[in-house]
Amino acid sequence: MSSIPAQFWAHILPCPTLSVTHFLRFPFPSQLPKSSTKQDLRTFWSSKKPNVLEFTAETLKDLPIPSAAVLSALISTAHTFNHESSSIVYAHLPNRLHFYYPPWFLDYWITVSSLREHVKVPWMQAELFLSANGAKWHSSEFRRLCQSAQNALLCLPWCGNVHGFADNAPTVTLASYLSRNWLSMTHINQQLDLLRQELSRVGNQEYEILGPDFFTKVRWLYRDRAGNPYPASGNRLIREVGHDLAKGTRKIICGVANINENHWVGIVIDGTECKIKFGNSLGGSGAELKAAIRWWIQIHTSLDFEDANLDITRQSDAFNCGLFALNAVEHFTHPNTKPLLHYSASPAPYNEDRLSRFLKICNQDLEMVCLPSRLCLF
C-alpha cells in the first residue's frame, strides 16, 4: 500500500499545527454509514492510469469516503489487488466510476476515517458540551469557565501529545473532560501530577502522591503472594515506599486507586495516625484493596494500621467517580482551600469541576509549548 506523498498532505489533510477550533472547520469529506451496501472490492481497483491528478481539500470534501466496514475490507485485501492496479476508484459513488485516482488514495481514505472517528467526533462532542452548558440560565462563573474553555480550543493544537505531564497522552484525550465520559487513568495521572506540583511549590513534603498503577501492583502482589513471595517479587518503587514508610521518611501516602476495573476511589495511608483512610463515592468497602495495602504495610513495619473513612462526596451519577476520588485526596491535602464537592442531583457543579480541571491541563500544556520561545527572549 503506497503512502500519501508529502507534497499533498498540506492540500488534502489538516495541518498538524491547527488549533482544535480550526481543525473542526477543516472541510473533511463525509463518510458512508457502516450499514452501507456491501459491494465487490475489486471494483475499487483499476488497471487504468490515474486521470485525476489535481485535488485539494475543497475539491474532495463533496466526495464521501467509503464506510468504515468497506475500508477495513479494503485494507485486508489491498495486497491482493494493489500490486496489479494502477489506480483506485470511488466505486461506492456510481457517478464517479470513470474517475481514476492514484492508488495511495486508499491511505487518504483511511486517514480521513481515523481522524473523523478518533479526533473530530470527540472534539465535536466537547463543543456541544460547552455550547449546551454555556446557556444563560447557568451561573456567571459557569459561563465564564465555558468561555475560557472555548478560548483554550482556539490555542490548543489538535495534533500531538499533551505537554508538561508524566503521562505522554494524545491531546484528543483532553476532550473527555468536556463530556459525560468516565475519566481514564491518563486523566487521573494528569490531575495527580498537578497536585504534586502544588505541594512541591509550597515546599510541602508531608504528603507523597502516588498514582493508580502503584495500588494496582500492590494488589497484584497480594493476589500472587503464595507463588511469588514479596518483597523479592516487588518492583523497586513499591519496596522503597514500604521501607520509607517503616522508617518514617514517608509519613502520609495519598492517591487514587482503581477497583473492579471501572471505579476510582481515594486512598490515604497515614503513617502519623497509623490509619488506612478509604473513600468510595459509591459507598463500597474496598475490602480486597485494603487487605492488600495492610498486607504490604505489615511486611515492612510492625505498626498496626486501622481502617478509617476518607471524607468524600456521595456520587449521584454513573461516571464521575474520578472527580470525587481526586477531590477527596485534594481536600485531605488542602482542607482549607479545596472543599469537598457539594452533593447535587444536578450535573452543574460536577461539570464546573470538569471544566476547571480541563483548563488547568490546557494552561500547563500551553505554558510548556510556549516556553522555548520565551527563553529565547533572555
N, C-alpha and C positions, 0 to 999 in steps of 0.2 A: 504494500500500500504506500503510495507516494505521499509526502508531506506537503503542506501548503508552502509555496515559495515565499521567501521572506519579503519580496517586493510587493506582495499582495496583502500581507497582513494588515498594514495600516489602512488599506482601502476597503476591506470587507469585514474586519473584526474590530471591536473597540480597543482603543489604546489602553495599555495597562496602567497609565498614569491618570486616567479619567477618575473623577470623584464618583461616588455611588450615585449621586443625583444625576450626573451627566451620563453615566453608564445606563441608567434606566431610560434615558432619552434616546439611546442609540437605536437606529432603525433595524432591529432584528427581524428576519422573516418569521412568520408564524410556522407552526408545526402541525401536521395532520394528527388527529386524535389516535390514541392507542388502539381504538376499535376499528380503525380503517380497514378496508377490504384487503385480504391477502392477495398477492399477485406473484407472478413468476419473476424471480430475482434476476433471471437472465435478461429481462427487458431493460434493466438499468444499465447494461453494458453494451458497447457497440465497437465494432472494428473500424468504424469511420473515424477520420481525424476530427479533432475539435473544430467547430465552426463559430464558436463564441469564445473570444479571447479577451474581451474588454468587459470589466464588471466592477461595480462599486457597491457599497452597502445600500445605496439608494436604488440601484437597478435590480438588486437581488431581494429587496425587502418584500416585494409583492409575489415572490415565488416561494410558497410554503415548502418546507423541507419534509422528507418522509417521516412517518411516525417512528417513535422510539423502538417499537417492535420490529419494524422493517429494517431500521438501521442496525439493530442487533443482529438480524439475519444476514444483512449485507456484510457486516464485519466478519461473521463466521464463515462466509463463503467467498470473501474477497480474493483469497489466494487461488481459488479455482478459476475465477473469471478475469481478474485484473491483469495477469501476465499476458493474456491473449487479446486484450482490449486496448483500444486507443483513446476511448472517450467514455464519458458517463452521461446518462440521460435522466431528465426529470420524468421518469416513467410513471410516477404517481400522479402527474398532471397531464391529461390527454392532449391539451393544446400545446405541449412542449416537446412532443415526440420527435420533431425534426431539428431540435437544437442539441448540439453535442458539446459538452463541457470537458475540460481536462480531467483526467482520472482522479487527481487529488481533490476534486470536489467532494468525494466521499468523506475525506478528512474534514473539510469545511462543514459539511452537514453534521458530522459527529461533534465537532467543536461547538457549533451553534446549539445543538440539542443539549449538550452538557452545560453550557453557560446559561441557557434558559432555565433548566431544571434546578441546577445547584447554586446559581448566583442570582439570576434575575428574579425568580419566584420568591426566594426568602426575603430579598430586599423590597420587592413589591408588597409583600405581606407586612413588612416593617413600616412601609409608607402608609399603608391602610391603618395600621395600629396607631400611628401618630395623628393621622387626619381624624380618625374616629375619637381619639382621646383629647384632641385639641379643641373640642366643641366649647362654645361659650358658657355652657352650664357648669363646666368644671371650674375649680378654683383658679385664681390668677397664678398661683405658684405652679399648679399643674400645667396650665397653658404655657407658662414660661419655660418649663422643662421640655415640653413638646417642641416649642420653637427652637430651643437650644439644640435639641436632637436633630431637627431639620437642618439647622446650620452646620452641625457636625457632618451630616451626609454630604454637604457641599464641599467639604475638605477631605473626608476620608476616602482614600483610594479604594477602588473596588477590588483590585488585584493585589496579590502578595499576602504577607503574614502580618499579624499584629506585633508591633514593636514594644519593647520595654517589659516583657514578661518572660518568665522561665518557660512557659508552655508556648512553643512556637506555632500558634494556630493560624489558619487562614482568616483573613479579615471578615469573610462572609459569616463566620461563626458568631460574630457580634450581632447579627440580625436576630438571633434568638432572644436577646434581651428585650427587643421590641416586639414581643409576641406573647402568646399563652403557652409557649413551649417549655418543657422541663429543662432546667439548666443542667448541662453536662459537666463532666469532670474538668473540661477546659475552662468553663466559666467559674467553677468553684475555685480552681487554682489561680485564676486571674484575680479574683477578689481576695484570696488569702495572700497573694503577693502584695496587694495594696495595703492590707492590714499589717504585714511585716514592715513595709516601708514606713507607715505611720508610726509604729512603735520605735523603729530604728531612728527616725528623725528627731524624736524627743528623748532619745537615749534610754528608753525603757527596755531593760534587759531581763525583766522579771518573767516575761512570757515567751515561750517557744511555740511558734506556729507551724504545725505540720499538716500536710495535705492528705487527701483520701487514700492515696497509694500506701502511705505508712500504715494506716489502720487495717487496710486490706491485707497487707503482707503479714501483720501480726496475727490476723485471723487465720490465714493460710498455715502459718507455723503452728498455731494452736490445733488446727484440724489434723495436721500431719505429725504431731508431736511423738506419737508412738513409733513411727517408722524413721523419722529424721530428728533426733534429739537436738534441741536448742540449748546453748547458743551457737554450736558449731554450724547448724543449718541456716542461721540467720544472716542477713546481709550486714554490712558494716554500720550503716546508719542506725538500724534497729538495736544492734549491740551497744553502740556508743551512747545512744539516748538512754538505754537502760542503765548503763554504767554511770552516766552523769546524774540520772535521777537518784540512784543509790548514794552517790557522793554529795548530792545537794547542789551541784553546779547548774542543774536544770531544775528549777523549783516548780514551775507550772507549765504544763504542756496543753496547748489548745489546738483544736482542729475540727474538721468536718469529715465524717465517715459515711460510707455507703452501706446500707443494709438491704437485703433482698434484691440487689442489682437495680433498684428503681426508686430508692428513697434516701434522702440526706438527713443526717442527724448531727447535732452538736456534741462535742466531747471536750471535757476538761479533766486532765489528770493533775490534781492539786497536791503537790508534794508538801506544801506548808501545812495543810489540814489533813493530809492522808485520806483524800476522798476522790472517787471517780464520779464526776458530775456528768450526767447524761441528759440531753434534751431532745425529745422527739415531738415534733409538731402534730403528729397523729396519735400520740399517747402510748405507743408500744413500749415494751420493756427493754428491748435490745439485749436479751439475755445472753446470746452467744457472743456478741461483741464485747460485752462487759466481762464475761467469763474469760475471753481470750486476753483482754487487757490485764485482768487481775493475775492470770497465769504468768504472763510476761513479766509483770512487776515483781511477783514473788520469786522469780528466778534470780532477780538482781538485788532484791532487798528483803529483809525480814519484816519490814514495816507492814502493818495490816491496813489496807485501804478499804474504806467503807463506801457503799453506794450513796449517792446524793443526787438531787434534781438540779439540772441546769435550767435556769429561767428561760422559757421560750414561749412564743405566742402560739396559740392553738390554730391549726390550719383550717381554713374554710373552703379550700378548693382542692383540686387533684393534681396540681402541677407546680406549686410554688414552694415546695419543701426546702429547696435550696436557699431561697430568700430567708426563711425562718431559721434555718440552721446557721447561716452566716450571721444573721442579725443577733442570734443568741450568743455566739462567740464574740462578736464585736461589742455587745453590751457588757459581757463579762470583763473584757479588757478595758473598756471605756464606759464605766457605769454612769458617769456624769454627763457625757457628751453624746453617747449613742444609745438613745432609749429603745426599749423593745417596741416592735411594731404593734400598733393597736389592732385588736381583733376586729374584723369587719366582714359583713356578708357581701359588701360591695367590693369589687376588684380595684377601685380607685387608689387606695393607699398602697397597694402592692404594685400596681402599675407605676405609681410615682417612684417607688423604690427601685424598680427595674430601670426606669429612665435615669435616675441618679447614678446607678451603677454603670449603665451604658456610657454616660457622659464622662465618668471618671476614667474608664478604659480608653475612650477616644482621646481625651486630653493627654493621657500618658503616651499613647501611640503617636499623636501629632507632635508632642514635645520631642520625642526621640527622633522622629523623621526630620524635624527642623534643626536638631542640634548641630550636625556637621556644618551647615551653612552659617549658623550663628557663631560657631567657634572661629570661623574664618574672619570674622569682623575684628578680632582682637589680635 
